[in-house]
């Protein structure tokens, strides 16, 4: 069963009902049909709250209620973020992204075998190095 981890940008677009690019659009449609898992990271909750706090994103709900709604979508699961993942984000091989949240997402994908769904160039490049599985969206 396929398992994907959504980057924060992908979570926001899905929540806004904005279309994702291929190949993610088809893969996520197929995932729903196969009862696959779609994971979101707790770091996404933090990133969304930061965007709201900085005035870079507006929500009609508080960030915690908004994130709880994302996690309540059928087939969506909360990815684990144990201390081992946080520590691994500091020692990623190759040329990982500099952004701490992106490093945590990369470490989460590595630890749990997720394919990371993202449009972030740094994460896509990191995937091209062979350190994580990525899918453009």
Buried (B, 14 or more C-beta within 10 A) or exposed (E): EBBBBBBBBBBBBBBEEEEBEEEBEEBBEEBEEEEBBBBBBBBBBBBBBBBBEEEEBEBEEEBEEBBEEBBEEEEBEBBEBEEEBBEBBEEBEEEBBEBEBBBBBBBBBBBBEBBBBBBBEBBBBBBEEEBBBBBBB
